[in-house]
Amino acid sequence: MRIELQRYLVAATARLLYEPHDVPWRTHVFLATTADVELAPQDTEEIQAARWGTLPELSGPLRERLLATGRAFWRYRVALHDAAAEAIAADSV
């Protein structure tokens, strides 16, 4: 995928615990644009499918589904989505 970076949105750190492993984790989130339409994941064992989503989906139905799992990893992803959406909204003001 060819992208054009617009700006840096979020830097987050976490400690992922998956017994017996304790993994320090760092995530960087960027705002980017692309003219590419199709997503074609290369790692089909790790990524079953990919599609474009919207901010309303990330802030609504997808957010609720991830939180409903009760899993810490998905709560982390929701926190990243929330922080990115907040940073994007701050630019709009």
Backbone as CSV, one residue per row, in Angstrom:
resi,resn,N_x,N_y,N_z,CA_x,CA_y,CA_z,C_x,C_y,C_z
1,MET,0.838,-1.166,0.000,0.000,0.000,0.000,0.891,1.239,0.000
2,ARG,0.560,2.153,-0.837,1.265,3.428,-0.863,0.462,4.436,-0.049
3,ILE,1.151,5.092,0.869,0.475,6.074,1.721,1.244,7.378,1.723
4,GLU,0.537,8.421,2.117,1.179,9.710,2.361,0.880,10.069,3.815
5,LEU,1.929,10.139,4.615,1.748,10.469,6.023,1.306,11.917,6.163
6,GLN,0.284,12.125,6.981,-0.222,13.467,7.234,0.337,14.019,8.549
7,ARG,0.219,13.189,9.617,0.769,13.621,10.898,0.773,12.467,11.893
8,TYR,1.562,12.664,12.922,1.690,11.710,14.022,0.536,11.960,14.986
9,LEU,-0.199,10.905,15.366,-1.356,11.076,16.234,-1.125,10.618,17.669
10,VAL,-0.611,9.404,17.835,-0.575,8.792,19.166,0.681,7.946,19.341
11,ALA,1.272,8.050,20.530,2.323,7.122,20.960,1.813,6.483,22.243
12,ALA,1.833,5.158,22.312,1.332,4.465,23.497,2.270,3.318,23.852
13,THR,2.372,3.061,25.140,3.157,1.922,25.609,2.267,1.037,26.473
14,ALA,2.571,-0.240,26.466,1.815,-1.199,27.270,2.733,-2.365,27.600
15,ARG,2.315,-3.136,28.562,2.989,-4.381,28.901,1.987,-5.494,28.649
16,LEU,2.266,-6.335,27.676,1.352,-7.424,27.347,1.780,-8.670,28.112
17,LEU,0.894,-9.181,28.932,1.178,-10.367,29.728,0.440,-11.552,29.145
18,TYR,1.199,-12.523,28.723,0.640,-13.759,28.197,1.518,-14.854,28.760
19,GLU,1.104,-15.403,29.901,1.941,-16.336,30.659,2.593,-17.356,29.754
20,PRO,3.868,-17.576,29.872,4.789,-17.006,30.853,5.509,-15.754,30.345
21,HIS,4.992,-15.122,29.304,5.679,-14.001,28.675,5.196,-12.655,29.204
22,ASP,6.125,-11.736,29.283,5.859,-10.348,29.670,6.512,-9.506,28.577
23,VAL,5.692,-8.939,27.702,6.212,-8.287,26.503,5.988,-6.775,26.568
24,PRO,7.068,-5.986,26.608,6.891,-4.534,26.514,6.455,-4.193,25.079
25,TRP,5.474,-3.322,24.945,4.894,-3.034,23.639,4.801,-1.535,23.431
26,ARG,5.108,-1.076,22.249,4.992,0.344,21.907,4.233,0.441,20.596
27,THR,3.276,1.330,20.554,2.459,1.521,19.356,2.531,2.975,18.921
28,HIS,2.620,3.173,17.617,2.606,4.510,17.022,1.446,4.549,16.035
29,VAL,0.636,5.601,16.117,-0.509,5.750,15.219,-0.325,7.031,14.411
30,PHE,-0.484,6.899,13.103,-0.325,8.031,12.188,-1.618,8.264,11.430
31,LEU,-1.844,9.504,11.034,-2.899,9.842,10.097,-2.251,9.819,8.720
32,ALA,-2.861,9.088,7.798,-2.289,8.964,6.459,-3.414,8.916,5.431
33,THR,-3.076,9.209,4.197,-4.034,9.088,3.096,-3.444,8.132,2.062
34,THR,-4.327,7.573,1.251,-3.888,6.697,0.170,-4.889,6.769,-0.973
35,ALA,-4.409,6.523,-2.167,-5.290,6.407,-3.326,-5.600,4.933,-3.574
36,ASP,-4.909,4.034,-2.864,-5.147,2.599,-3.028,-6.538,2.249,-2.517
37,VAL,-7.219,1.404,-3.255,-8.583,1.024,-2.905,-8.621,-0.329,-2.201
38,GLU,-7.852,-1.289,-2.709,-7.891,-2.640,-2.160,-6.806,-2.855,-1.118
39,LEU,-7.150,-3.635,-0.092,-6.188,-4.043,0.921,-5.812,-5.494,0.625
40,ALA,-4.530,-5.783,0.630,-4.071,-7.135,0.328,-3.032,-7.561,1.368
41,PRO,-3.490,-8.063,2.528,-2.547,-8.490,3.567,-1.594,-9.564,3.051
42,GLN,-0.332,-9.434,3.429,0.676,-10.408,3.026,0.728,-11.596,3.989
43,ASP,0.487,-11.349,5.272,0.538,-12.388,6.291,-0.870,-12.945,6.495
44,THR,-1.250,-13.930,5.667,-2.615,-14.445,5.726,-2.832,-15.413,6.892
45,GLU,-1.771,-15.798,7.583,-1.952,-16.597,8.798,-2.356,-15.695,9.953
46,GLU,-1.777,-14.519,10.020,-2.056,-13.565,11.098,-3.300,-12.724,10.792
47,ILE,-3.500,-12.402,9.510,-4.598,-11.519,9.110,-5.511,-12.294,8.163
48,GLN,-6.698,-12.612,8.648,-7.644,-13.382,7.846,-8.277,-12.527,6.750
49,ALA,-8.604,-11.273,7.096,-9.241,-10.374,6.142,-8.981,-8.936,6.585
50,ALA,-9.085,-8.026,5.645,-8.903,-6.602,5.957,-9.879,-5.802,5.102
51,ARG,-10.351,-4.711,5.675,-11.221,-3.814,4.925,-11.068,-2.419,5.500
52,TRP,-11.488,-1.429,4.747,-11.467,-0.061,5.228,-12.598,0.115,6.217
53,GLY,-12.358,0.914,7.242,-13.389,1.252,8.222,-13.495,2.757,8.333
54,THR,-14.539,3.195,8.969,-14.753,4.627,9.147,-14.565,4.996,10.616
55,LEU,-14.337,6.269,10.884,-14.251,6.719,12.274,-15.536,6.425,13.043
56,PRO,-16.727,6.638,12.442,-17.944,6.281,13.182,-18.004,4.783,13.544
57,GLU,-17.518,3.901,12.670,-17.483,2.471,13.001,-16.528,2.200,14.157
58,LEU,-15.343,2.823,14.095,-14.363,2.618,15.165,-14.850,3.167,16.491
59,SER,-15.656,4.206,16.442,-16.155,4.829,17.669,-17.484,4.243,18.119
60,GLY,-18.100,3.410,17.308,-19.420,2.863,17.631,-19.444,1.357,17.679
61,PRO,-19.993,0.727,16.635,-20.206,-0.721,16.665,-18.931,-1.539,16.870
62,LEU,-17.870,-1.205,16.189,-16.630,-1.969,16.353,-16.086,-1.800,17.763
63,ARG,-16.135,-0.597,18.277,-15.666,-0.319,19.636,-16.426,-1.188,20.639
64,GLU,-17.740,-1.224,20.504,-18.569,-2.003,21.422,-18.277,-3.497,21.322
65,ARG,-18.073,-4.004,20.113,-17.768,-5.435,19.933,-16.431,-5.791,20.569
66,LEU,-15.435,-4.918,20.402,-14.123,-5.193,20.995,-14.200,-5.179,22.518
67,LEU,-14.884,-4.186,23.083,-15.008,-4.106,24.538,-15.790,-5.290,25.103
68,ALA,-16.770,-5.776,24.355,-17.600,-6.896,24.820,-16.800,-8.190,24.974
69,THR,-15.643,-8.289,24.340,-14.835,-9.506,24.486,-14.264,-9.611,25.894
70,GLY,-14.104,-8.477,26.574,-13.523,-8.483,27.912,-12.017,-8.700,27.922
71,ARG,-11.402,-8.785,26.752,-9.969,-9.067,26.660,-9.156,-7.777,26.678
72,ALA,-8.067,-7.813,27.448,-7.213,-6.631,27.624,-6.640,-6.142,26.307
73,PHE,-6.250,-7.049,25.420,-5.670,-6.647,24.137,-6.652,-5.769,23.361
74,TRP,-7.932,-6.159,23.345,-8.916,-5.388,22.587,-9.243,-4.079,23.282
75,ARG,-9.180,-4.055,24.625,-9.343,-2.774,25.338,-8.217,-1.820,24.952
76,TYR,-7.008,-2.364,24.797,-5.862,-1.558,24.360,-6.126,-0.985,22.971
77,ARG,-6.634,-1.811,22.073,-6.936,-1.332,20.719,-7.998,-0.240,20.754
78,VAL,-9.016,-0.412,21.590,-10.060,0.610,21.721,-9.442,1.914,22.232
79,ALA,-8.554,1.818,23.217,-7.897,3.022,23.741,-7.108,3.727,22.642
80,LEU,-6.459,2.961,21.766,-5.737,3.562,20.630,-6.701,4.250,19.677
81,HIS,-7.811,3.569,19.348,-8.818,4.169,18.461,-9.347,5.461,19.061
82,ASP,-9.680,5.409,20.368,-10.223,6.600,21.038,-9.232,7.761,21.003
83,ALA,-7.966,7.471,21.301,-6.942,8.532,21.308,-6.736,9.101,19.918
84,ALA,-6.728,8.247,18.907,-6.563,8.724,17.521,-7.754,9.583,17.104
85,ALA,-8.976,9.127,17.419,-10.179,9.895,17.060,-10.169,11.252,17.768
86,GLU,-9.728,11.259,19.016,-9.644,12.510,19.771,-8.645,13.475,19.129
87,ALA,-7.495,12.951,18.720,-6.474,13.792,18.086,-6.972,14.348,16.747
88,ILE,-7.684,13.529,15.987,-8.222,13.981,14.705,-9.298,15.054,14.940
89,ALA,-10.163,14.832,15.932,-11.211,15.810,16.244,-10.609,17.131,16.704
90,ALA,-9.515,17.085,17.440,-8.864,18.314,17.915,-8.374,19.145,16.736
91,ASP,-7.967,18.492,15.655,-7.540,19.213,14.444,-8.695,19.915,13.758
92,SER,-9.904,19.364,13.933,-11.087,19.900,13.244,-11.612,21.160,13.916
93,VAL,-11.187,21.407,15.143,-11.730,22.549,15.888,-11.022,23.816,15.504
